[in-house]
Amino acid sequence: MQFYAMYNAQVSYDNLNPEEQGKPVIYAKDANGNPYSPSWYTLNFKVMYPFHQNLTISAGMENLTDQRYRPYSSGLVASGRSLILSLRANF
């Protein structure tokens, strides 16, 4: 079993790379209307169970609290939970 968190601290307008300051479309706006990157976190859980020496099932849920987040400078906003299921067989 694995339980982990991912966290990104807020990056204010003054701390953004000057190149990133020129990309207001991909950032939230602060009280002054300047782009900034808000803080975010996700809580995640994964588990793996061996049914047989040749068969393992894995499952996980990412972003348990359904946070809206955007990794710094990615331009991609992610929200919602992710469910991951896998079955591994060795021959």
Sequence and secondary structure as in RCSB ss.txt:
>XXXX:A:sequence
MQFYAMYNAQVSYDNLNPEEQGKPVIYAKDANGNPYSPSWYTLNFKVMYPFHQNLTISAGMENLTDQRYRPYSSG
LVASGRSLILSLRANF
>XXXX:A:secstr
 EEEEEEE  B GGGS HHHHT GGGSEE TTS EEB  EEEEEEEEEEEEETTEEEEEEEE TT   B  TT  
  B S EEEEEEEE  
